[in-house]
Amino acid sequence: MIAFFAVFVHHVPKYDGCPYGCCHLPHGPTTSQVAYLRGSGGVEYDLHELHGEEVLDFNVVFKKAYDPSTFSVYVGCGGCASRKPFHWDEPLTLPLDLPKTYQNARFEPFTQHSYYELLPKGAARQFDLKQLANCTSHHASVRLIAHDNVTEDIVWGAVVGCEGLACEKFTTLERLSFPIYVVRNHGRTWNDAAWTLPFFMVFVAVLMVLSLWWWGEGTLVFYRPVGPSFPRQLAQMRPGVAWSELKAVCWVQDPRTLFYAVATWAVVVDIFETTAHTLIAARDVPAGDDGYTWFIGVYGVRWLLLVAVAVPWAAMREVPEAQWRSYKMKRLFGDWYDGLMPSSPFWAQGYWSLLDLAVAFLTLFLLGVGFYFLPVAAIVAGLLRFANWTRKPPKDPQPCKSTIYVNLEDADTACGYPSRSNVTPGLYLS
């Protein structure tokens, strides 16, 4: 449910297409929107776009607690272009009477940045549009003008639209753009820490390679087992024998493992990125801020998504297809290979592809976790799993087409069983 509400508690952002620092917002004044700006500028509407409205809800938010004496804020008649002499429009209304001190910093839980509000809630954030009756300009705007005594760029956001669900309206394209919003707010637009994402992309990739090589026998994590029993169970019966050396198991390459690996990498990168920028914002935001409560839910969803892509990847390597196709659960709990236990064929069943696809589409359209890599990889993996589930089961035994992890002298008898031409007395596990 947190994923569902994520699109309803965030302003529709605008970053580009603002000549001379003046943004013409894509939606009307009843949609909650924010334009991210540096220095003088703002947002404007043509007067006819405000026809029929009584009040313009607005706000101004800041990256830091800038000195209020270094800028003025205007709301009302007049445009917002900021450069003289190009498109300059003198303010036709008086500047707002700004407070001397800011309110406590707030935490934005969905793009992980802090911001300061200067205006108190209520009437201070509303403009009576009846005052535009005698406006001689073609525009009305929310505008900031930096004074000559400013010592740094003022990073701020011009907000229009009321708070709450009534004004939170996202188009499909805007929902799909949520990862872009996160990346831009983490970068120069607000947090000025664009380096974190490429760093974590490389760091997590290296971490996964080292971990999988140590615990998963290297590239064997991109193969699935074909054989009569569980690889883990067979390995336990032959202490010291690596999974790749099991005579009763043939390892076959499967592209689905690669897509699960990409999805796992993407969500782990997102977890690191989210954590880092929350810590950056927490330097300014007090611990009791409501944004942290929302963030706990959003952060928890990321860990659930990690489980949702890591479990089917692990199940592919633990359970041969013949096992999950013939499995009938008789009890909820049992040994390691039955019921709801970790290596049970229950988790490898093909019908889980429906959940794979549901999670992937939910991530793509509503939450944007994994910066597009996660949902795309999860969708492909889910489709491959669905196709495997709905097709006819393979003939048993399945011919072993790969010799990477099977001795060449044993490869002619399907899946690594000893050759008939070299049979010696003994017991072979099956």
Sequence and secondary structure as in RCSB ss.txt:
>XXXX:A:sequence
MIAFFAVFVHHVPKYDGCPYGCCHLPHGPTTSQVAYLRGSGGVEYDLHELHGEEVLDFNVVFKKAYDPSTFSVYV
GCGGCASRKPFHWDEPLTLPLDLPKTYQNARFEPFTQHSYYELLPKGAARQFDLKQLANCTSHHASVRLIAHDNV
TEDIVWGAVVGCEGLACEKFTTLERLSFPIYVVRNHGRTWNDAAWTLPFFMVFVAVLMVLSLWWWGEGTLVFYRP
VGPSFPRQLAQMRPGVAWSELKAVCWVQDPRTLFYAVATWAVVVDIFETTAHTLIAARDVPAGDDGYTWFIGVYG
VRWLLLVAVAVPWAAMREVPEAQWRSYKMKRLFGDWYDGLMPSSPFWAQGYWSLLDLAVAFLTLFLLGVGFYFLP
VAAIVAGLLRFANWTRKPPKDPQPCKSTIYVNLEDADTACGYPSRSNVTPGLYLS
>XXXX:A:secstr
 HHHHGGGSS EEE S  GGGEEE SS TTS EEEEEESSEEEEEEGGGGTT SEEEEEEEESS   GGGEEEEE
EES    SSSTT     S      SS    EEETTTTEEEEE S SSGGGEEEGGGGTT  SSEEEEEEEE TT 
 S  EEEEEES SSTTT    HHHHHTHHHHHHHHHTTTTT  TTHHHHHHHHHHHHHHHHHHHHS GGGGGEEE
ESSS HHHHHHHSTT  GGG TT EEEE HHHHHHHHHHHHHHHHHHHHHHHHHHHHTTS TT HHHHHHHHHHH
HHHHHHHHHHHHHHHHHHS HHHHHH     SS STTSTTSTT GGGG GGGHHHHHHHHHHIIIII TTTTHHH
HHHHHHHHHHHHHHHS    SS      SSS GGGGGGSTT   GGG  S     
